Amino acid sequence: MQSPTPTGHTARTDAGMTALSDQFYCRSRRRSVLLEHCLDDYVDANSLERRHSACFRCPHGHKNRDAYAASGQSD
């Protein structure tokens, strides 16, 4: 696993796949988070319309969700 990147991009495994255990630096929360927690929090904030959440309409959450889905690791 790569170290968190300050650019906010998700970390990739050696095969170029995105895994739920990947960490990245979240600019909205100003800390490193696991992709799994990012996806859960992003979906919860948007589906429940938690407008005060840092994850509500977060562009990083959207990009991370798309990258994870495109990697073929999702169910």
C-alpha positions as CSV (number, residue, x, y, z in Angstrom):
1,M,0.0,0.0,0.0
2,Q,1.3,3.4,-0.8
3,S,1.5,6.3,1.7
4,P,-1.3,8.9,1.7
5,T,-0.9,11.5,-1.0
6,P,-1.4,15.2,-0.4
7,T,-3.2,15.6,-3.8
8,G,-6.3,13.7,-2.6
9,H,-6.1,11.0,-5.2
10,T,-6.7,7.4,-4.1
11,A,-3.8,5.1,-3.6
12,R,-3.5,2.2,-6.0
13,T,-2.3,-1.3,-5.5
14,D,0.5,-2.7,-7.7
15,A,-2.0,-4.1,-10.2
16,G,-3.6,-0.7,-10.7
17,M,-6.7,-1.8,-8.8
18,T,-8.5,0.3,-6.1
19,A,-9.1,-1.7,-2.9
20,L,-11.3,-0.8,0.1
21,S,-8.2,-0.9,2.3
22,D,-6.5,1.9,0.3
23,Q,-5.8,5.2,2.2
24,F,-5.8,8.7,0.8
25,Y,-5.6,12.2,2.1
26,C,-9.1,13.7,2.3
27,R,-8.9,17.5,1.9
28,S,-12.5,17.9,3.3
29,R,-11.7,16.2,6.5
30,R,-8.0,17.1,6.5
31,R,-6.8,13.6,7.4
32,S,-6.1,10.3,5.9
33,V,-9.1,8.0,5.5
34,L,-9.7,4.5,4.2
35,L,-11.5,4.2,0.9
36,E,-14.1,2.0,2.7
37,H,-15.0,4.7,5.2
38,C,-15.0,7.4,2.5
39,L,-17.5,5.5,0.3
40,D,-19.7,4.7,3.3
41,D,-19.7,8.3,4.5
42,Y,-20.2,9.7,1.0
43,V,-23.2,7.5,0.3
44,D,-24.8,8.1,3.7
45,A,-24.4,11.9,3.5
46,N,-25.9,12.0,0.0
47,S,-28.7,9.5,0.5
48,L,-29.8,11.0,3.8
49,E,-29.1,14.6,2.7
50,R,-26.8,15.4,5.6
51,R,-25.9,18.8,4.2
52,H,-23.6,19.7,7.2
53,S,-21.4,16.6,6.5
54,A,-18.0,17.2,4.9
55,C,-18.9,14.2,2.6
56,F,-22.1,15.8,1.2
57,R,-21.5,16.2,-2.6
58,C,-17.7,15.7,-2.0
59,P,-16.0,15.5,-5.4
60,H,-13.3,13.2,-3.9
61,G,-16.0,10.7,-2.7
62,H,-17.5,10.7,-6.2
63,K,-14.1,10.1,-7.9
64,N,-13.2,7.4,-5.4
65,R,-16.5,5.6,-5.9
66,D,-16.1,5.7,-9.7
67,A,-12.5,4.5,-9.4
68,Y,-13.5,1.6,-7.1
69,A,-16.3,0.6,-9.4
70,A,-14.1,0.8,-12.5
71,S,-11.4,-1.4,-10.8
72,G,-13.7,-4.4,-10.8
73,Q,-13.3,-4.9,-7.1
74,S,-16.9,-4.0,-6.2
75,D,-19.7,-6.5,-5.8
